[in-house]
């Protein structure tokens, strides 16, 4: 068997494997959407859950998921991109850098339940905060920080050295080169890391069980309540997310229509993750085009 025949055989095998993976993913997403889309009504999306009664909604949990996403990314993005810049542009090869990389790899391999227990001991017990949205956001930040750091470092290293040298040769400082040349060029890859982080926030449950809690008080968005301790934007309140609520209703049987809630909430999670991925890619391409002048 000559090399050309082998190449064609392996090419066909790879195409088959890729097609099966795509079909499996499409079948999984389709199954979840078919089972859950029929329950997506206004009362279901924005209503409050009814403990022990059928017909409740997921309004507080849906808001908590989005709010958790914003707060967690606000914590993770500056530290993740900053660490990536340091490792790619400033860190020197040696024992210290090897120790940093070992710590990052170790953190990336930690199970979410371990991070949740760590968050419970540090953010819930040691600080005396209790179960709060901020505790959950910090725990999720620990989970997402290693992956975002690695993605940012690799994206920055992938920028051609000639581009950096040209910027420095024109008189720009190193920080100006990083801010105006390197970061815009690496933005699509960095946003990919942000997308992965956002998807993990939406789907994470184990770490949040021990940090943000399993209760979602009714939310009032009236002007009289926005600046009180009961405000929906208060970071120091319990905040049950959608993924945690799905686990709770299906494991504890607290409502008679748990299957309906689980199917509908799962469909909402899938739709939100898909929309977040699409919007992030569109925004990333627009940012890249803006800084590079490409259309």
C-alpha positions in Angstrom: 0.0 0.0 0.0 1.6 3.2 -1.1 1.6 6.6 0.7 -1.2 8.1 -1.3 -3.6 5.3 -0.6 -2.8 5.5 3.1 -3.3 9.2 3.1 -6.8 8.8 1.5 -7.8 6.1 4.0 -6.8 8.1 7.0 -8.4 11.2 5.6 -11.7 9.3 5.2 -11.4 7.9 8.7 -10.9 11.4 10.1 -13.9 12.8 8.2 -16.0 9.9 9.6 -14.9 10.5 13.1 -15.5 14.3 12.8 -19.0 13.7 11.3 -19.9 11.3 14.1 -18.8 13.8 16.7 -20.8 16.6 15.1 -23.9 14.3 14.8 -23.6 13.2 18.4 -23.4 16.9 19.5 -26.3 17.9 17.3 -28.4 14.9 18.6 -27.7 15.8 22.2 -28.6 19.5 21.7 -31.6 18.6 19.6 -32.9 16.1 22.2 -32.6 18.7 25.0 -34.3 21.4 23.0 -37.1 19.2 21.7 -37.9 18.1 25.3 -37.6 21.6 26.8 -38.6 24.3 24.3 -42.4 23.5 24.7 -42.2 24.7 28.3 -40.5 28.0 27.6 -43.4 30.4 28.3 -43.2 33.9 29.8 -44.4 32.7 33.2 -41.8 29.9 33.2 -38.9 32.2 32.3 -39.7 35.1 34.6 -41.9 33.5 37.3 -40.9 32.5 40.8 -40.5 28.9 41.8 -43.3 27.4 44.0 -42.0 25.0 46.7 -44.1 21.9 46.8 -46.4 23.2 44.0 -46.5 22.7 40.3 -46.4 25.5 37.8 -43.4 27.5 39.1 -40.9 29.4 37.1 -37.1 29.9 37.0 -37.0 33.7 37.1 -34.7 34.2 40.1 -32.4 31.3 39.0 -32.1 32.7 35.5 -31.2 36.2 36.8 -28.7 34.7 39.3 -27.0 32.8 36.4 -26.5 35.9 34.4 -25.4 38.0 37.4 -23.0 35.2 38.4 -21.6 35.3 34.9 -21.0 39.0 34.9 -19.4 39.1 38.4 -17.2 36.0 37.8 -15.9 37.3 34.4 -15.2 40.7 36.0 -13.0 38.9 38.5 -11.4 36.3 36.1 -10.7 38.3 32.9 -8.3 41.0 34.4 -6.3 38.4 36.3 -6.3 35.8 33.5 -5.2 38.2 30.8 -2.8 39.9 33.1 -1.2 36.6 34.0 -1.0 35.6 30.3 0.7 38.9 29.5 3.2 38.3 32.3 4.0 34.8 31.3 4.3 35.6 27.6 6.2 38.9 27.7 7.8 39.5 31.1 8.6 36.2 32.8 12.1 34.8 32.3 12.7 31.1 32.0 13.9 29.5 35.2 12.8 27.7 38.3 10.3 30.4 39.3 8.5 30.2 36.0 8.5 26.4 36.1 6.9 26.6 39.6 4.2 29.0 38.3 3.4 26.8 35.3 3.2 23.7 37.6 0.7 25.6 39.9 -1.4 26.6 36.9 -1.5 23.0 35.6 -2.4 21.7 39.1 -5.2 24.3 39.4 -6.5 23.4 36.0 -6.8 19.7 37.0 -8.7 20.3 40.2 -12.2 18.8 40.3 -14.9 21.4 40.7 -16.2 19.7 43.9 -12.7 20.3 45.5 -12.8 23.9 44.5 -16.3 24.1 46.0 -15.2 22.7 49.3 -12.2 25.1 49.3 -14.6 27.9 48.7 -16.9 26.7 51.5 -14.0 26.7 54.0 -12.4 30.0 52.8 -15.2 32.2 51.4 -18.2 30.9 53.4 -16.8 29.9 56.8 -13.5 31.8 57.3 -14.9 35.1 56.1 -18.3 34.6 57.8 -20.0 35.7 54.6 -22.2 32.6 54.5 -23.7 31.4 51.2 -23.4 34.4 48.9 -23.2 35.3 45.2 -19.7 36.7 45.7 -18.5 33.4 47.2 -19.7 31.5 44.2 -18.2 34.0 41.8 -14.8 33.7 43.5 -15.0 29.9 43.4 -15.8 29.9 39.7 -13.0 32.4 39.2 -10.6 29.8 40.7 -11.9 27.2 38.3 -11.6 29.4 35.2 -8.4 31.3 35.9 -5.9 28.6 34.8 -7.6 27.9 31.5 -8.0 31.6 30.6 -4.3 32.2 31.6 -3.1 29.5 29.3 -5.3 30.6 26.4 -4.1 34.3 26.9 -0.4 33.3 27.0 -0.7 31.1 23.9 -2.6 33.8 22.0 0.0 36.4 22.8 2.9 34.1 21.9 1.2 33.4 18.6 1.5 37.0 17.5 4.3 37.2 14.9 7.6 38.6 16.3 8.0 40.8 13.3 4.8 42.8 14.3 6.2 43.4 17.8 9.6 44.4 16.5 8.1 46.8 14.0 6.1 48.5 16.8 9.2 48.8 19.0 11.2 50.0 16.0 8.7 52.9 15.5 9.4 54.1 19.0 6.5 52.5 20.9 7.2 51.4 24.4 6.7 47.8 25.4 3.4 48.4 27.1 2.1 50.4 24.2 3.1 47.5 21.9 1.2 45.1 24.2 -1.9 47.3 24.5 -2.2 48.5 20.9 -0.6 45.7 18.8 -0.3 42.4 20.6 -3.7 42.3 22.5 -5.8 43.4 19.5 -4.1 40.7 17.3 -4.7 38.0 19.9 -8.2 39.1 20.9 -10.1 36.4 18.9 -8.1 33.6 20.7 -8.5 35.3 24.1 -12.2 35.6 23.6 -12.3 31.9 22.9 -11.0 31.4 26.4 -13.6 33.9 27.7 -16.3 31.9 25.9 -15.2 28.6 27.6 -15.1 30.4 30.9 -18.6 31.7 30.3 -19.9 28.3 29.4 -18.5 26.8 32.5 -20.2 29.4 34.6 -23.6 28.6 33.1 -23.2 24.9 33.5 -21.3 24.7 36.8 -23.2 23.2 39.8 -20.8 21.3 42.1 -18.7 24.3 43.1 -21.7 26.6 43.6 -23.6 24.1 45.9 -21.1 24.9 48.6 -20.5 28.6 48.0 -23.6 30.4 46.6 -26.1 28.1 48.1 -29.3 26.3 47.1 -31.9 29.0 47.8 -33.2 31.8 45.5 -35.3 34.4 47.3 -37.9 36.3 45.2 -36.3 39.3 43.5 -37.8 42.8 43.6 -36.5 45.3 41.0 -38.5 48.3 42.3 -36.5 51.5 42.8 -37.2 51.4 46.6 -35.4 48.0 46.8 -32.4 48.5 44.5 -30.2 50.0 47.2 -31.2 47.9 50.2 -29.8 44.6 51.5 -32.6 42.8 49.7 -31.6 44.2 46.3 -31.2 41.7 43.4 -27.7 43.2 42.8 -26.5 42.6 46.4 -23.4 40.4 46.2 -23.8 39.2 49.8 -27.1 37.3 49.3 -27.6 33.6 48.5 -27.9 33.0 44.7 -29.0 29.7 43.4 -28.2 29.4 39.7 -30.0 27.5 37.0 -27.7 24.5 37.0 -27.9 24.1 40.7 -31.7 24.4 40.6 -31.9 21.7 37.9 -29.9 19.4 40.1 -32.0 20.2 43.2 -35.4 19.6 41.7 -34.4 16.4 40.1 -32.5 15.0 43.1 -34.8 16.1 45.9 -38.2 15.9 44.2 -39.3 19.2 45.9 -41.9 19.9 43.2 -44.4 17.5 41.5 -43.4 18.8 38.0 -39.7 18.4 38.4 -39.3 16.8 35.0 -41.0 19.8 33.3 -38.7 22.2 35.2 -35.6 20.2 34.5 -36.3 19.9 30.8 -37.3 23.6 30.4 -34.3 24.8 32.4 -31.9 22.6 30.5 -33.2 24.0 27.2 -32.7 27.5 28.5 -29.1 26.7 29.5 -28.3 25.3 26.1 -29.8 28.3 24.3 -27.9 30.8 26.5 -24.6 29.0 26.0 -25.2 29.0 22.2 -26.1 32.7 22.1 -23.2 33.6 24.3 -20.8 31.7 22.0 -22.2 33.4 18.9 -22.2 36.9 20.3 -18.7 36.5 21.7 -17.4 35.4 18.3 -19.1 38.3 16.5 -17.8 40.8 19.0 -14.3 39.4 18.9 -14.2 39.6 15.1 -15.5 43.2 15.2 -12.8 44.1 17.7 -10.1 42.5 15.6 -11.3 44.2 12.4 -11.4 47.6 14.3 -7.8 47.4 15.4 -6.4 45.8 12.3 -8.4 47.7 9.7 -9.6 44.5 8.0 -13.2 44.2 6.7 
